Amino acid sequence: MGPDIYGALTVDLNDAPIRTETGRDLFGKPMARLIIGDNLHSIAITVSNSTPAKVAELAEAAAQLAACAEQMARLATLPEVA
């Protein structure tokens, strides 16, 4: 089964808060989600219907993003070359 994506979007993380939320949804079913942002400026990735392997894949992708961000930060300290 593919993801349910409600409209195409791009989110720039910047320094937004990141948190997880677990509990029960409005229908009483167990739910778990990752929330980026706060109040009206947030996006959630729900993993309630995902397998543990798929959540591990998400964690691996986040680790790859962290490695890229570290590399970009290191490169930003170097002088520009014409």
N, C-alpha and C positions, 0 to 999 in steps of 0.2 A: 504494500500500500504506500502511495506517495504522500508527501506532506500536504496538509490543507493550508494553502497560502491565500490570504484574503487581500489581493492587490499586490502589485510589485512595489518594493520599497528598498531603500538603502538607508542604513542607520550609521552615523558616525559616532562612535563610542565616546570620544573626547574624555572627559573625566566624570561621566555619569555614574551614579550609584548602580551597583549590581547586587542582586540578592536572589535567594531562592524562597519559594513559598510552597508549603505543603499543607495538606488538610483535606477538606471535603469541598466539592463544588456546590453549585446551587441546587443540584439534584441529589446531593448526599453521597456521590461517588468519590472515591479517593482521587486526589489530583496532586500533581507536582509540576512546578514550572520555574523557569529562570526569568527574572524580570530585570530589564535594563532601563534605567531612568526612574523618574518619580512623577507622581501626580498625573497631570494630563499629558506629559511628554514621556511616555514609556512604551515599551514593546515587551511582549512575553513570548517565550518559547515553552509550550506545554509538552511535557514528556510522559503524561499520564498513560498514553496508549503505546508508548515506545518500549522496545526491549532493552534490557541492560546493555546489550552489545551496541545498540544504536546510541545510547547515552554515552558509552565509552568512546564511540567514534566522534561524538560531539566534543568530548573532553580532549581528544587527540587533536582535533581541528583547532581548538582554543590554544593548545600548547604550541601548535605550528604558528598561529597568529602572534603569540607572545615572542617566539623566536624571531619572527620577521620584525616586530616592533623594536626588539633589542638591536637588531642589525641596523635598522633605519636610524635609531638614536645614535649608534656609534658612527655611522656614515655622516650624520649631520654635524658632527664635531670636526670633521676633516675640512681643510680648505678646498674651495672649488678650483678646479683646473680647467683652463680654457681649451 
